Amino acid sequence: MKRLLAGLAAAVAFAAVAATPVAAQDIHIIVVSHGQANDPFWSVVKNGVVAGAKDAGVQVDYRAPETFDMVAMSQLIDAAVAQKPNGLIVSIPDASALGPSIKNAVAAGIPVISMNSGSDVSKSLGALLHVGQDEYPAGKAAGEKLKEMGGKVALCVNQEVGNAALDARCKGFSDGFGGKVTVVPVSNEPADVNAKVKAALAADTSVDTILALGAGTAGEPSLAAVKESGLTGKINVATFDMSATFLKAIAAGEAAFAIDQQQFLQGYLPVIFLANYAKYGLIPGGNVPSGPNLITKDKAAQVVELSAKGIR
């Protein structure tokens, strides 16, 4: 009985310590994403992270590999785990490559939230929740809309082939579109995108639709390729994500629409959630969908200014 009482007393003492709120300034959160520094999309995510850190009053480090490199990213996650932060935020473009590192973080007692990519595997890897959009349904919705606009032959311009989230977008687009869809693999370099899209248009003059998977990386160069090929007004061009330039093209009627997944929230909300989890043990009970939201001509002009400011 004495041993039992002693054990209960120890358990109560541990619970009391665990329940003690952590001061905001003592909370350290690390973000590891796969987004490259030259990608405007990820600069908005980082802006959300910075805003979240400021609003919550916590310390946050943002890290990413210089290129789309899963080995380098897994090493960044491992290094983060070694620092024993109060929370870890990760994107999961490749679960097989990053899964072991994420599971190690969870096993080390570090709360993990995934964002942007990995909604389908987040829970199985031990993450508390995911903040982002479901990519396949978003791609399918884009395909259905572009089919409704008369599309029959399309290009899906993918700047990160091998990224499960982007591959799912193309698959969803193909299924929703119903017509012929050709995936055009490109890099993050605008000149490369422009050249490959122009080559694809020259190779198949029946193309009437283009879906790019990133506004600044693939969408803008695709629009330029269409214009330089003398096909503006003859090809519907849409994109995932937003940039001020692409939004202006939508407002001018030169592009069809953009799919906004509100990536600012993908950076912002996980920081707020983990800060509150460290301080009070509070966490949402499930995934938080940040998109998709379809930005068409009637809405584009309203969000150009916010996009230029790095918020939308």
PAFI-375180 format. One record per residue: residue number from 1; x, y, z of N, C-alpha, C, O in turn; residue in one letter. Coordinates in steps of 0.001 Angstrom, whole numbers. Atoms other than C-alpha are relative to their C-alpha. Layout:
BEGIN
NUM_X_Y_Z_X_Y_Z_X_Y_Z_X_Y_Z_A
...
END
This chain:
BEGIN
1_823_-1205_0_0_0_0_861_1261_0_581_2230_-705_M
2_-902_-1151_-58_2835_2367_883_635_267_-1364_783_1410_-1795_K
3_-601_-160_1337_4451_1666_-2498_-1001_600_-973_-662_1449_-1798_R
4_1036_-498_898_1146_2294_-4253_-223_1490_212_-313_2261_-743_L
5_202_-1404_-316_631_5587_-2437_1174_863_-473_991_1978_-963_L
6_-1197_-725_446_4206_6629_-3196_-16_182_-1511_333_1238_-2038_A
7_76_-72_1457_3689_5798_-6857_-1028_1009_-458_-793_1764_-1401_G
8_1047_-958_355_458_7780_-6991_467_1430_253_198_2337_-535_L
9_-514_-1330_-330_2142_10720_-5293_977_479_-1064_969_1649_-1445_A
10_-980_-351_1040_4943_10635_-7874_-702_357_-1300_-308_1292_-1997_A
11_747_-253_1232_2428_10475_-10729_-683_1350_49_-688_2096_-930_A
12_655_-1288_-155_499_13426_-9350_1003_1140_-127_726_2159_-760_V
13_-1048_-1017_73_3715_15399_-8941_436_225_-1443_628_1365_-1866_A
14_-401_-108_1407_4710_14624_-12561_-1062_740_-803_-749_1593_-1634_F
15_1096_-646_724_1262_15665_-13822_-22_1489_282_-288_2300_-606_A
16_-9_-1412_-359_1539_18925_-11909_1086_749_-745_879_1872_-1205_A
17_-1109_-624_730_4901_19667_-13501_-341_124_-1486_-111_1165_-2101_V
18_324_11_1422_3672_18683_-16988_-1060_1039_-340_-1084_1582_-1445_A
19_1088_-939_253_625_20939_-16590_420_1450_218_-331_2372_-99_A
20_-468_-1359_-253_2708_23948_-15580_186_743_-1322_937_283_-2182_T
21_-126_-736_1264_2350_26568_-18344_1441_418_-273_2185_771_642_P
22_-1325_-450_409_5492_27390_-20295_-102_1454_-428_-1002_1816_-1185_V
23_14_-1411_392_6277_31077_-20645_268_119_-1493_1108_-598_-2037_A
24_-102_-141_1456_5934_32241_-24254_1432_205_-464_1855_-392_-1453_A
25_-1368_-297_442_9479_33578_-24458_929_-1197_100_2015_-1195_-480_Q
26_-817_1209_-144_10803_30146_-23480_-369_-1083_-1015_271_-2134_-1068_D
27_461_990_981_8946_28330_-26275_799_146_-1296_916_1238_-1852_I
28_-801_23_1233_11090_27337_-29266_-636_-980_-982_-784_-2164_-679_H
29_632_814_1037_9454_26033_-32445_874_44_-1251_1404_1096_-1611_I
30_-793_64_1231_11268_24869_-35584_-905_-421_-1164_-1699_-1354_-1045_I
31_738_313_1220_9760_24837_-39081_983_-535_-1038_2006_94_-1307_V
32_-814_548_1094_11250_22596_-41795_-921_-246_-1190_-1797_-1109_-1135_V
33_818_170_1201_9709_22936_-45255_883_-428_-1168_2110_-381_-1091_S
34_-752_408_1198_10687_21680_-48707_105_1145_-998_713_983_-2056_H
35_60_-1095_959_10146_25080_-50345_1318_716_-177_2002_1041_793_G
36_-1257_-686_287_13070_26726_-52063_-128_1507_192_-1215_2078_97_Q
37_-19_-1432_-294_14097_30285_-51307_-461_853_-1194_-951_1966_-1003_A
38_371_-791_1173_13420_31411_-54907_-1466_-175_-391_-1891_332_-1429_N
39_1405_250_297_9775_30276_-54779_-858_1016_757_-888_989_1988_D
40_817_-1020_-663_7401_33208_-54069_-1068_-592_917_-1448_25_1913_P
41_1017_649_-839_4840_30786_-52645_513_-184_1416_-192_115_2380_F
42_-533_320_-1318_7116_29790_-49784_404_1233_782_503_1186_2008_W
43_-274_-1232_-726_8029_33361_-48972_-1245_458_756_-1141_1069_1819_S
44_1256_-332_-678_4343_33851_-48093_-195_-914_1212_-640_-467_2269_V
45_71_921_-1140_4414_30726_-45905_887_510_1134_483_546_2296_V
46_-939_-491_-1010_7461_32122_-44130_-517_1276_660_-326_1479_1859_K
47_598_-1205_-580_5689_35466_-43675_-1044_-374_1055_-1158_284_2089_N
48_980_477_-971_2904_33549_-41924_661_-511_1259_175_-270_2364_G
49_-759_505_-1148_5444_31820_-39679_486_1166_865_348_1144_2088_V
50_-531_-1164_-720_7029_35164_-38743_-1121_726_751_-943_1136_1898_V
51_1135_-667_-637_3614_36712_-38014_-513_-810_1187_-872_-252_2224_A
52_448_861_-1087_2623_33711_-35902_922_94_1207_464_145_2349_G
53_-981_-110_-1088_5826_33936_-33871_-167_1320_741_-91_1367_1969_A
54_172_-1321_-608_5259_37650_-33278_-1269_50_842_-1253_547_1968_K
55_1279_-63_-709_1609_37247_-32276_-3_-876_1254_-609_-523_2265_D
56_-36_906_-1144_2334_34308_-29955_1122_331_967_1136_-151_2100_A
57_-1122_-378_-856_5520_35842_-28578_987_-1123_238_1596_-1207_1304_G
58_-889_1148_-159_7561_32681_-29201_1171_90_-980_1162_911_-1898_V
59_-1156_65_898_10896_31854_-30875_-269_-1047_-1080_-655_-2175_-776_Q
60_209_944_1105_10620_30235_-34299_1157_87_-985_1552_1180_-1390_V
61_-1023_85_1044_13345_29082_-36714_-628_-640_-1234_-1313_-1658_-1134_D
62_517_537_1262_12440_28509_-40379_1169_-529_-826_2130_196_-1081_Y
63_-1096_613_745_14621_26101_-42367_-537_-750_-1222_-1638_-1300_-1191_R
64_374_719_1223_14500_24618_-45880_1255_-308_-804_2218_458_-760_A
65_-1160_303_857_16919_22895_-48277_74_985_-1165_-926_1614_-1512_P
66_-190_-963_1086_18347_24977_-51121_-678_-446_-1291_-1001_378_-2147_E
67_711_539_1159_16746_22692_-53707_-1017_-1012_504_-1053_-1317_1696_T
68_969_1040_-387_13933_20117_-53718_778_-1289_236_969_-2092_-678_F
69_-927_1071_-353_16082_17574_-51896_-490_-668_1282_-386_-97_2368_D
70_586_682_-1153_14469_15005_-49595_1057_-497_990_790_-580_2189_M
71_-1067_418_-914_17778_13761_-48181_398_1181_879_519_1055_2097_V
72_-358_-1201_-751_18736_17296_-47196_-1104_391_974_-827_814_2096_A
73_1111_-365_-874_15272_17910_-45776_-78_-925_1214_-311_-465_2332_M
74_37_943_-1131_15349_14754_-43647_1123_311_990_956_159_2200_S
75_-1123_-376_-874_18731_15873_-42307_-332_1250_815_71_1368_1972_Q
76_427_-1196_-720_17236_19249_-41382_-974_-363_1123_-931_221_2206_L
77_940_446_-1034_14448_17473_-39494_761_-677_1143_484_-426_2316_I
78_-801_678_-1027_16970_15259_-37677_748_1016_870_823_869_2090_D
79_-733_-1031_-750_18999_18329_-36702_-945_764_924_-575_1135_2038_A
80_1000_-685_-830_15826_20010_-35426_-350_-842_1224_-458_-321_2334_A
81_339_907_-1107_14960_16963_-33304_1096_23_1057_813_-6_2255_V
82_-1132_-14_-934_18430_17052_-31754_-18_1235_890_544_1217_1986_A
83_75_-1226_-796_17694_20592_-30529_-1125_-32_1034_-1224_851_1886_Q
84_1113_187_-947_14606_19342_-28636_-881_1241_134_-1029_1781_1230_K
85_883_-1173_-72_12257_22209_-29540_-1323_-358_680_-1609_-1530_927_P
86_1322_227_-587_8815_22641_-27977_-1017_-433_-1044_-2108_-895_-707_N
87_895_410_1067_7263_21947_-31353_722_-6_-1335_1687_731_-1535_G
88_-604_120_1334_8111_20983_-34934_-1105_69_-1046_-2121_-617_-935_L
89_937_-134_1117_6276_22018_-38108_704_-469_-1260_1805_-8_-1559_I
90_-633_552_1191_6995_20085_-41303_-987_-74_-1161_-2186_-267_-954_V
91_747_376_1191_5765_19787_-44863_439_-1421_-343_1557_-1825_-26_S
92_-321_1410_282_5631_16194_-46144_-260_-306_-1480_-1262_-939_-1812_I
93_182_293_1422_6090_16043_-49939_314_-1445_-362_-129_-1927_-1404_P
94_-378_1389_262_7543_12507_-49715_49_-743_1332_1031_-660_2068_D
95_116_670_-1299_6403_10369_-46790_1032_-1103_184_1529_-1303_1292_A
96_-962_1097_-130_8722_7459_-47532_1383_525_349_2123_-119_1093_S
97_-1324_-569_-265_11788_9733_-47456_65_705_1342_1089_660_2024_A
98_-11_-822_-1215_10765_11916_-44516_-628_-678_1213_-430_-243_2348_L
99_720_680_-1069_8659_9490_-42481_852_-405_1192_476_-116_2328_G
100_-818_415_-1145_11476_8003_-40362_449_1169_884_455_1057_2109_P
101_-440_-1169_-771_12734_11447_-39325_-1159_601_797_-982_1022_1941_S
102_1172_-542_-691_9228_12627_-38443_-401_-905_1164_-739_-425_2247_I
103_320_950_-1078_8549_9468_-36433_1003_112_1141_638_-50_2305_K
104_-1018_-193_-1039_11828_10048_-34576_-332_1216_859_-127_1203_2073_N
105_384_-1198_-745_10604_13498_-33604_-1127_-312_973_-1097_100_2133_A
106_1139_377_-842_7347_12077_-32278_458_-888_1150_33_-710_2292_V
107_-514_906_-1031_9199_9314_-30410_797_740_1062_879_304_2210_A
108_-783_-801_-942_11371_11991_-28805_-894_907_847_-407_1677_1676_A
109_936_-798_-792_8238_13596_-27384_-216_1406_-512_-718_2264_215_G
110_162_-1334_586_8240_16586_-29747_-1337_68_-738_-1557_-720_-1658_I
111_1272_-140_717_4738_17702_-30833_257_441_-1447_1019_1377_-1691_P
112_-210_-289_1419_4568_17755_-34645_-1321_383_-654_-2344_-265_-431_V
113_1130_-359_859_2144_19540_-36956_523_52_-1430_1566_650_-1689_I
114_-400_-77_1408_2352_19049_-40713_-799_1104_-690_-1907_1444_-276_S
115_685_-1065_739_1448_21761_-43189_320_-110_-1484_1339_-678_-1877_M
116_-140_-69_1448_1022_22270_-46929_-176_-1344_-690_-1176_-1548_-1377_N
117_112_1301_658_1677_18705_-48113_86_-1115_1028_778_-994_2039_S
118_-47_1140_-915_1093_15354_-46442_-1267_-242_785_-1238_-960_1785_G
119_1249_172_-742_-2546_15523_-45340_-417_-1461_97_-1059_-1863_1067_S
120_415_1402_25_-3012_11863_-46274_865_-906_875_458_-2022_1196_D
121_-914_845_-791_-55_10576_-44220_331_599_1358_946_-61_2196_V
122_-354_-727_-1215_231_13132_-41429_-321_-784_1273_544_-960_2131_S
123_435_699_-1215_-1746_11188_-38822_778_-1286_212_1153_-1606_1339_K
124_-689_1289_-124_-30_7867_-39568_1451_174_450_2046_-757_993_S
125_-1374_-265_-417_3366_9493_-38925_71_550_1424_1156_747_1971_L
126_37_-446_-1387_2229_10735_-35521_-215_1477_203_-172_1959_1335_G
127_241_-1436_-132_1538_14388_-36275_-1333_255_694_-2261_-545_580_A
128_1227_-350_-711_-1114_16104_-34153_-1121_350_-967_-2279_-2_-746_L
129_993_-382_1006_-2871_17531_-37198_715_569_-1218_1938_706_-1227_L
130_-545_-556_1245_-2386_18982_-40682_-731_1284_-345_-1950_1371_-196_H
131_585_-1251_479_-2957_22514_-41966_335_128_-1486_1505_233_-1852_V
132_-241_-72_1438_-3403_22707_-45744_-1261_-332_-762_-2360_-296_-208_G
133_1146_404_801_-5652_21648_-48583_215_-1415_-507_1353_-1859_-662_Q
134_-88_1321_607_-6449_18198_-49959_255_199_-1488_-571_781_-2191_D
135_-455_-368_1342_-4599_18284_-53267_-785_-656_-1136_-1092_-5_-2135_E
136_727_662_1089_-6437_15678_-55343_-1364_655_-252_-1672_975_-1400_Y
137_1290_-663_246_-9924_17206_-54800_153_1404_-576_-661_1834_-1393_P
138_-229_-1343_534_-8492_20674_-55481_330_-66_-1493_-165_738_-2282_A
139_-324_180_1410_-6995_19458_-58760_-1216_-409_-815_-1397_40_-1946_G
140_1210_455_700_-10251_17738_-59690_-961_1160_-222_-1571_1273_-1285_K
141_875_-1163_137_-12221_20930_-59035_491_916_-1114_-304_1476_-1868_A
142_-572_-820_1072_-9828_22814_-61316_-298_-617_-1359_-654_84_-2307_A
143_276_688_1254_-10254_20189_-64014_-1444_139_-433_-1730_366_-1608_G
144_1432_-115_312_-14040_20305_-63806_-344_1415_-472_-1138_1592_-1396_E
145_268_-1378_392_-14042_24108_-64023_532_289_-1403_-143_934_-2205_K
146_-584_-253_1322_-11714_24172_-67045_-706_-796_-1094_-771_-353_-2240_L
147_822_754_950_-13767_21458_-68744_-1280_778_-295_-1721_862_-1441_K
148_1213_-804_130_-16852_23612_-68108_246_1208_-902_-667_1699_-1568_E
149_-358_-1152_827_-14992_26445_-69848_314_-395_-1441_721_439_-2250_M
150_-147_478_1373_-14726_24284_-72971_1286_-731_-304_1545_-1073_-1457_G
151_-1278_664_227_-11353_22644_-72493_-105_-1456_-399_-942_-2196_118_G
152_-22_1395_450_-10567_19382_-74279_1411_-595_-5_1577_-1802_174_K
153_-1395_459_39_-6748_19173_-74529_829_917_903_850_2133_715_V
154_-645_-839_-1018_-4591_20329_-71626_1434_-401_300_1862_-1528_51_A
155_-1325_228_-564_-1107_20671_-70218_-83_228_1502_-735_1168_1956_L
156_-138_-211_-1435_-390_20249_-66510_1476_275_245_2305_-630_142_C
157_-1392_-427_-119_2810_22197_-65821_445_-183_1452_19_548_2347_V
158_-397_414_-1352_4521_20607_-62807_1459_343_261_2357_-218_-366_N
159_-1369_-443_-294_7582_22321_-61321_715_-866_1032_1887_-625_1320_Q
160_-640_898_-972_8266_19565_-58758_-532_-1421_-182_-1192_-1954_710_E
161_425_1382_224_7585_16157_-60290_679_-874_1059_1891_-788_1255_V
162_-522_799_-1102_8012_13658_-57460_-504_499_1333_-463_-220_2331_G
163_672_-529_-1180_6355_15932_-54929_-1404_-585_-11_-2193_-285_-907_N
164_1269_729_-10_3363_13789_-53949_-1198_929_-82_-2197_601_-722_A
165_1113_-949_11_1145_16832_-53394_-246_538_-1404_-1394_620_-1843_A
166_159_-531_1346_1812_18270_-56855_-416_-1077_-986_-1201_-816_-1899_L
167_425_1115_858_1484_14884_-58525_-1489_-273_184_-2190_-596_-774_D
168_1424_209_-276_-1912_14535_-56817_-848_1082_-666_-1968_820_-1106_A
169_723_-1076_688_-2944_17903_-58241_-211_-349_-1472_-1315_-216_-2001_R
170_99_370_1417_-2185_16739_-61778_-964_-1158_-215_-1736_-1164_-1174_C
171_902_1162_116_-4002_13436_-61206_-1448_437_165_-2318_32_-605_K
172_1351_-499_-200_-7056_15204_-59828_-468_821_-1177_-1615_700_-1607_G
173_330_-821_1161_-6967_17688_-62696_-377_-875_-1192_-1378_-622_-1862_F
174_260_895_1121_-6803_14893_-65267_-1360_-685_145_-2115_-791_-822_S
175_1272_698_-231_-9739_13050_-63690_-1185_948_-120_-2231_572_-651_D
176_1096_-960_81_-11865_16182_-63405_-180_564_-1404_-1301_858_-1818_G
177_23_-582_1344_-10977_17479_-66878_-633_-950_-1014_-1436_-550_-1857_F
178_615_1007_862_-11837_14253_-68644_570_-89_-1406_383_-1108_-2070_G
179_-584_30_1337_-10000_15159_-71861_1451_-446_52_1886_-1067_1021_G
180_-1413_363_69_-6397_14668_-72917_826_953_870_728_2173_736_K
181_-864_-816_-862_-3902_15868_-70302_1432_-506_-97_1688_-1692_111_V
182_-1423_327_55_-119_15922_-70767_721_733_1124_593_1950_1260_T
183_-780_-611_-1068_2131_16532_-67781_1311_523_-590_2039_-215_-1254_V
184_-1242_-607_472_4975_18934_-68597_911_215_1211_680_1131_2001_V
185_-917_-180_-1142_7840_18491_-66091_933_1183_-256_1560_1268_-1312_P
186_-869_-1164_130_9730_21747_-65509_746_199_1322_523_-524_2293_V
187_-707_-355_-1233_12059_23281_-62940_-646_1254_592_-1719_1672_156_S
188_490_-1248_-592_11576_26369_-60776_514_1229_-736_229_2359_-340_N
189_-575_-1124_745_13420_28505_-63325_-977_487_-1076_-1356_-294_-1949_E
190_974_-521_961_11058_30771_-65321_377_-236_-1464_-485_-567_-2278_P
191_-427_181_1392_13141_30520_-68516_-218_-1438_-457_-611_-1685_-1597_A
192_200_1416_315_12981_26727_-68393_-1483_-295_-206_-1854_-1004_-1142_D
193_1450_200_119_9204_26775_-67845_-491_577_-1317_-1210_-83_-2067_V
194_423_-674_1228_8681_29253_-70662_371_-816_-1233_-460_-1027_-2116_N
195_-479_745_1171_10774_27237_-73125_-747_-1321_-172_-1117_-1686_-1288_A
196_649_1308_101_9156_23896_-72299_-1486_107_-320_-2031_-742_-1025_K
197_1411_-192_329_5610_25221_-72441_-144_392_-1469_-1029_-109_-2163_V
198_57_-370_1423_6275_26875_-75807_248_-1201_-900_-394_-1353_-1939_K
199_-276_1214_775_7738_23606_-77074_-1209_-916_-16_-1528_-1504_-1050_A
200_1175_860_-80_4674_21701_-75869_-1139_543_-854_-1870_-227_-1479_A
201_1050_-614_819_2331_24174_-77571_298_-169_-1492_-612_-365_-2298_L
202_-381_181_1404_4279_23903_-80817_-187_-1452_-438_-525_-1734_-1588_A
203_115_1434_319_4206_20103_-80627_-1442_-452_-124_-1727_-1424_-822_A
204_1415_387_50_432_19958_-80132_-846_1265_-84_-1127_1908_927_D
205_753_-1244_226_-1565_22811_-81658_-1456_-100_455_-2196_881_375_T
206_1379_149_-471_-4821_21378_-80252_-157_372_1480_-1269_383_2006_S
207_71_-356_-1423_-3940_22408_-76691_-841_1261_182_-583_2283_-454_V
208_860_-1158_-255_-6642_24749_-75387_-36_386_1484_-718_1336_1870_D
209_57_-216_-1451_-5989_24598_-71623_1367_-256_626_2066_-1198_250_T
210_-1221_232_-773_-3028_24958_-69266_-324_182_1481_-927_1179_1878_I
211_67_-156_-1451_-3011_24324_-65527_1431_-52_525_2123_-1058_371_L
212_-1321_-42_-627_170_25401_-63758_-172_-296_1487_-1226_-29_2063_A
213_121_415_-1399_918_24137_-60256_634_975_984_763_666_2169_L
214_-532_-1052_-875_2477_27332_-58879_-21_1305_-762_488_1363_-1881_G
215_196_-1248_750_1692_30934_-59828_1310_659_-409_1518_957_-1586_A
216_-1242_-697_309_5131_32520_-59573_1004_-850_-737_1777_-347_-1553_G
217_-998_886_608_7125_29491_-60633_-417_-514_-1371_394_-537_-2298_T
218_454_614_1256_4993_27949_-63396_-1090_799_-699_-1161_808_-1928_A
219_1126_-711_590_1932_30127_-63918_400_1196_-841_-32_1326_-1986_G
220_-413_-1196_740_3565_33391_-64941_792_-342_-1269_506_225_-2324_E
221_-718_364_1227_6067_31772_-67372_-907_-685_-1032_-690_-549_-2236_P
222_950_635_924_3197_29718_-68855_-827_1048_-719_-1061_944_-1923_S
223_733_-1100_632_1192_32882_-69463_862_698_-1046_391_1034_-2133_L
224_-916_-649_941_4244_34444_-71104_195_-853_-1245_267_-330_-2357_A
225_-176_913_1140_4701_31373_-73305_-1201_50_-937_-1048_37_-2159_A
226_1225_-89_803_1087_31568_-74466_-9_1310_-787_-333_1332_-1974_V
227_-12_-1310_651_1450_35277_-75225_1038_50_-1115_759_546_-2206_K
228_-1072_-17_998_4749_34833_-77065_-287_-925_-1179_286_-771_-2257_E
229_393_911_1081_3175_32035_-79105_-1194_548_-775_-1685_-97_-1702_S
230_1127_-625_690_387_34401_-80190_-1328_-676_277_-2224_-662_-568_G
231_1202_780_-298_-2277_32352_-78435_-834_560_1155_-1735_-113_1657_L
232_788_-615_-1067_-3601_34746_-75797_-1464_99_-432_-1765_553_-1536_T
233_1427_1_328_-7394_34414_-75677_-467_-1300_-619_-1667_-1564_-686_G
234_355_1283_609_-7266_31010_-77364_242_-1172_945_-262_-2274_732_K
235_-320_1051_-968_-5919_29048_-74397_-350_502_1400_82_1577_1817_I
236_305_-336_-1389_-7363_29088_-70897_1168_-414_888_1562_-1580_905_N
237_-1122_271_-902_-4525_29363_-68372_-468_224_1436_-977_1294_1772_V
238_344_-96_-1422_-5161_28671_-64675_1202_-470_811_2110_-1106_276_A
239_-1125_410_-835_-2834_28100_-61762_-429_-289_1427_-1427_243_1912_T
240_82_122_-1445_-2588_26851_-58236_785_1175_586_1783_1618_17_F
241_-661_-1061_-740_-1605_29572_-55781_-94_1333_-754_-661_1405_-1844_D
242_201_-1339_547_-1342_33281_-56486_1285_811_11_2197_572_802_M
243_-1043_-1022_7_1023_36079_-57384_-675_1259_-495_-1700_1185_-1171_S
244_607_-1260_422_298_39753_-57977_-112_69_-1522_-1118_534_-2058_A
245_3_-49_1465_1218_39409_-61648_-1082_-884_-590_-1787_-477_-1514_T
246_1019_908_545_-1019_36397_-62249_-1402_519_316_-2309_397_-507_F
247_1306_-544_-376_-3905_38035_-60378_-391_1155_-929_-1555_1289_-1305_L
248_273_-1097_942_-3596_41109_-62611_-431_-555_-1359_-1288_18_-2032_K
249_369_631_1271_-3785_38792_-65635_-1431_-533_68_-2170_-455_-914_A
250_1385_472_-166_-6987_37253_-64259_-957_1182_-99_-1959_1119_-811_I
251_854_-1183_15_-8485_40702_-63650_-131_587_-1410_-1163_1157_-1764_A
252_15_-528_1374_-7564_41667_-67234_-636_-968_-990_-778_-639_-2168_A
253_614_987_877_-9197_38528_-68643_992_-812_-804_612_-1506_-1747_G
254_-1031_736_731_-5873_37063_-69804_267_-1385_600_946_-2210_-11_E
255_-138_1301_-657_-5997_34134_-67369_-1355_-373_597_-2188_495_860_A
256_1321_483_-418_-8884_31982_-66143_-251_172_1499_-1219_819_1899_A
257_178_-84_-1450_-8449_31664_-62377_1249_-498_708_2145_-1078_94_F
258_-1060_530_-855_-6101_30875_-59504_-653_-732_1160_-1744_-368_1598_A
259_509_750_-1147_-6595_28366_-56706_804_414_1221_2002_147_1315_I
260_-655_-536_-1186_-5808_29968_-53374_-108_-998_1152_-1210_-1306_1608_D
261_19_893_-1155_-4794_27572_-50598_380_736_1282_589_116_2325_Q
262_-285_-854_-1156_-4042_30498_-48248_1233_-485_770_1163_-851_1943_Q
263_-1227_530_-598_-453_29497_-47590_506_826_1173_1283_329_1988_Q
264_-357_-799_-1175_-18_32373_-45148_-499_-710_1260_207_-771_2267_F
265_569_724_-1143_-2307_30404_-42808_740_-1309_273_791_-1773_1412_L
266_-748_1248_-189_-245_27254_-43399_1262_235_828_1732_-664_1526_Q
267_-1140_-344_-844_2696_29037_-41808_-430_531_1345_186_235_2369_G
268_447_-697_-1202_753_31055_-39266_-664_-927_1031_-273_-940_2198_Y
269_811_773_-950_-1706_28597_-37713_786_-1060_774_591_-1178_1984_L
270_-748_990_-790_714_25765_-36794_835_623_1123_974_35_2195_P
271_-766_-683_-1053_2868_28258_-34867_-917_351_1163_-570_116_2321_V
272_962_-359_-1040_-174_29526_-32960_-463_-1242_759_-556_-1228_1986_I
273_467_1238_-634_-1395_25968_-32309_1057_-579_940_746_-950_2072_F
274_-1055_592_-825_1965_24719_-31012_344_883_1196_706_378_2258_L
275_-238_-906_-1126_2435_27821_-28861_-1032_-231_1091_-693_-289_2273_A
276_1058_250_-977_-910_27210_-27188_86_-1402_593_-298_-1629_1740_N
277_-175_1366_-503_-141_23512_-26886_1083_-36_1075_938_-712_2093_Y
278_-1085_-51_-980_3108_24260_-25069_-425_746_1264_-33_383_2373_A
279_399_-815_-1143_1479_26865_-22846_-1157_-613_799_-1160_-585_2030_K
280_1222_419_-680_-1884_25277_-22092_-451_-1434_-285_-1417_-1910_311_Y
281_433_1340_371_-2066_21808_-23663_-1209_1_-910_-1902_-1012_-1009_G
282_1163_-126_876_-4713_23054_-26124_398_-234_-1455_1433_252_-1911_L
283_-281_293_1418_-4866_21779_-29719_-1329_-297_-701_-2194_-936_-102_I
284_1228_354_723_-7614_21571_-32393_-153_-1520_-101_828_-2262_-51_P
285_267_1428_6_-9269_18183_-32643_166_-691_-1340_-51_-1899_-1434_G
286_-167_614_1311_-8556_17609_-36334_714_915_-964_1129_2017_-605_G
287_-682_-784_1031_-7017_18839_-39576_-733_1314_-289_-1945_1421_-103_N
288_570_-1310_318_-7563_22446_-40636_184_263_-1491_1313_473_-1936_V
289_-124_-261_1436_-8333_22963_-44348_186_1487_-275_-663_2296_97_P
290_-249_-1407_311_-6797_26224_-45580_-494_365_-1401_-505_1543_-1759_S
291_491_-223_1359_-8180_25849_-49117_-691_-1257_-484_-839_-2209_283_G
292_-272_-997_1043_-9031_25560_-51913_-1078_1081_-100_-2238_866_254_P
293_910_-1100_311_-10604_28895_-52812_284_436_-1434_1429_723_-1783_N
294_-165_-352_1413_-11180_29732_-56476_-46_1515_-172_-1043_2151_171_L
295_-70_-1446_221_-10076_33273_-57404_-195_279_-1490_703_52_-2301_I
296_341_-303_1388_-11789_34346_-60622_67_1511_-234_465_2263_655_T
297_-143_-1398_399_-11969_37693_-62450_-670_964_967_-140_2043_1231_K
298_743_-892_-881_-14544_39172_-60069_674_184_1364_384_1150_2071_D
299_-664_-89_-1299_-12308_38523_-57032_1469_420_-98_2050_893_878_K
300_-1453_-157_142_-8799_38928_-58440_506_1376_437_1490_1474_1170_A
301_-462_-1347_-299_-8503_42710_-58155_9_277_1507_800_1088_1990_A
302_116_-233_-1441_-9494_42540_-54470_1220_-493_771_1542_45_1831_Q
303_-1099_603_-761_-6493_40425_-53463_1386_293_-577_2386_-197_-53_V
304_-1295_-337_594_-3741_41852_-55708_905_687_1008_2080_340_1129_V
305_-808_-754_-952_-2570_44269_-53020_542_-898_1116_1703_-779_1509_E
306_-441_903_-1058_-2437_41571_-50342_1047_-975_-512_1967_-1346_217_L
307_-1003_899_590_-526_39281_-52702_1328_714_-126_2376_131_148_S
308_-1234_-777_137_2005_42028_-53377_684_192_1353_1902_361_1419_A
309_-534_-171_-1346_2442_42364_-49605_476_-1319_607_1000_-1342_1720_K
310_-456_1288_-500_3188_38647_-49242_-930_-647_991_-487_-1400_1858_G
311_979_583_-908_-16_37699_-47455_-921_-977_-727_-1316_-1990_-149_I
312_853_892_781_-2140_36114_-50223_799_-557_-1189_266_-1334_-1981_R
END
